[in-house]
Amino acid sequence: MILRVLPTLNDALRKTFSKRLPASTFEMADLGCSSGPNIFLIISQVIDSIHGICQQAQFKVPEIRVFLNDLPGNDFNAIFQSVPGFFERLNKAKGKMVEPCFIVGVPGSFYGRLFPTRSLHFVHSFNCLHWLSKIPPGLKDTNKGTICITKSSPGSVIKAYAKQFETDFSAFLSSRSQELMPGGQMLLLFQGRHSQNRSTEDCVFALLGQSLVDLVSEGVAKEADVDSFNLPFYKPWKGELHEIIEREGSFGVDRMEISEVDWVSRDNDDVEFPSGQYLSNIVRAASEQMISRHFGDAVTDSLFIKYATNIEEHIRHQNKGKLVNFLVLITRK
Ligand SMILES: C[S@@+](CC[C@H](N)C(=O)[O-])C[C@H]1O[C@@H](n2cnc3c(N)ncnc32)[C@H](O)[C@@H]1O
């Protein structure tokens, strides 16, 4: 998904530079960076883009400072330990960099303030904003037998999730509106849904909830534990996003695109696992902490084995399953 977004990243940087040249340092932030290699893939692309743009326009290439943000529990040490190797690879591949790049860790929630007023030129956040700041209040005893919104969720559950998303996304925009300079841009990639109507769309977490229910009928998990567990996960549709951005009022929308990838897209070389296991591993990486805290390690292990089998079945008998993503590019007015 990130590889598909890189051309838009280049366009966004070009636009940022055309509006406001950084005095000496280009200040940018990756919000929800996690601790894996995607961080360096993106930084490397940003350095390439900025050098290309500056060479073409005959600007002096600025120094670049990249703020890496995630929740305080993120493994920032792992990131910092990878930084020297990244610079070594970069220098080997591209020769000595013209201007240095500085990397800084910023622990905290992106649903609040993270940076000083008007201090950033560019912000991006990939694969994060579908995670809410908390489980919506009022779900207890109303969302039984599942762990998120499903095709058959009652209206009150859908309303509670939508309200929480609205609160969170508004807080995200309002915090960034204070931190970005006028003309600064924000590129966001996160999961969403095609239409207002939920009844036709698949969700990887709905199938995870179904797998928990299967474990209840096998006596492995407790029904009460499933009934009291909900994920802080919400997929908005285009209308909601436009409405929230408009109401917050600080950003103009340059681009809002929707794209799909198969649940199991094997266009990389990773054929080590069968499809179900492959997707199960990805979903486990994103949700294991929350699940094992509630259900314990033994249920969690059984769950992801069951889930892998259910994914295989779903892909074979129903359809391939699609992840729907929004790409949103907005500019600080
Ligand atoms: C699936 S990972 C995405 C990592 C990376 N951006 C990528 O695309 O490969 C989602 C990340 O968002 C972080 N995250 C979720 N909610 C957050 C919040 N409120 N503030 C900061 N980070 C958050 C999680 O901790 C996790 O590392």
The ligand as an SDF file (V2000), in Angstrom:
LIG
                    3D

 27 29  0  0  0  0  0  0  0  0999 V2000
   -0.1300   -0.7130   11.4370 C   0  0  0  0  0  0  0  0  0  0  0  0
    0.9750    0.3300   12.2740 S   0  0  0  0  0  0  0  0  0  0  0  0
    1.5240    1.3700   10.9540 C   0  0  0  0  0  0  0  0  0  0  0  0
    3.0170    1.5420   10.9420 C   0  0  0  0  0  0  0  0  0  0  0  0
    3.5680    2.3290    9.7800 C   0  0  0  0  0  0  0  0  0  0  0  0
    3.0130    3.6590    9.7090 N   0  0  0  0  0  0  0  0  0  0  0  0
    3.3400    1.5840    8.4900 C   0  0  0  0  0  0  0  0  0  0  0  0
    2.4980    2.0090    7.6760 O   0  0  0  0  0  0  0  0  0  0  0  0
    4.0050    0.5800    8.2650 O   0  0  0  0  0  0  0  0  0  0  0  0
   -0.0610    1.4290   13.2030 C   0  0  0  0  0  0  0  0  0  0  0  0
    0.7160    2.2380   14.2210 C   0  0  0  0  0  0  0  0  0  0  0  0
   -0.1020    3.3000   14.7030 O   0  0  0  0  0  0  0  0  0  0  0  0
    0.2260    3.5140   16.0430 C   0  0  0  0  0  0  0  0  0  0  0  0
   -0.8300    4.2770   16.6910 N   0  0  0  0  0  0  0  0  0  0  0  0
   -2.1240    3.9070   16.8970 C   0  0  0  0  0  0  0  0  0  0  0  0
   -2.7780    4.8770   17.5510 N   0  0  0  0  0  0  0  0  0  0  0  0
   -1.8940    5.8860   17.7650 C   0  0  0  0  0  0  0  0  0  0  0  0
   -1.9800    7.1690   18.3850 C   0  0  0  0  0  0  0  0  0  0  0  0
   -3.1190    7.5800   18.9310 N   0  0  0  0  0  0  0  0  0  0  0  0
   -0.8860    7.9500   18.4050 N   0  0  0  0  0  0  0  0  0  0  0  0
    0.2850    7.5410   17.8450 C   0  0  0  0  0  0  0  0  0  0  0  0
    0.4250    6.3240   17.2420 N   0  0  0  0  0  0  0  0  0  0  0  0
   -0.6460    5.5200   17.1980 C   0  0  0  0  0  0  0  0  0  0  0  0
    0.3690    2.1100   16.5780 C   0  0  0  0  0  0  0  0  0  0  0  0
    1.0730    2.0940   17.7990 O   0  0  0  0  0  0  0  0  0  0  0  0
    1.1110    1.4130   15.4350 C   0  0  0  0  0  0  0  0  0  0  0  0
    2.5020    1.4610   15.5970 O   0  0  0  0  0  0  0  0  0  0  0  0
  1  2  1  0
  2  3  1  0
  2 10  1  0
  3  4  1  0
  4  5  1  0
  5  6  1  0
  5  7  1  0
  7  8  2  0
  7  9  1  0
 10 11  1  0
 11 12  1  0
 11 26  1  0
 12 13  1  0
 13 14  1  0
 13 24  1  0
 14 15  1  0
 14 23  1  0
 15 16  2  0
 16 17  1  0
 17 18  1  0
 17 23  2  0
 18 19  1  0
 18 20  2  0
 20 21  1  0
 21 22  2  0
 22 23  1  0
 24 25  1  0
 24 26  1  0
 26 27  1  0
M  CHG  2   2   1   9  -1
M  END
$$$$
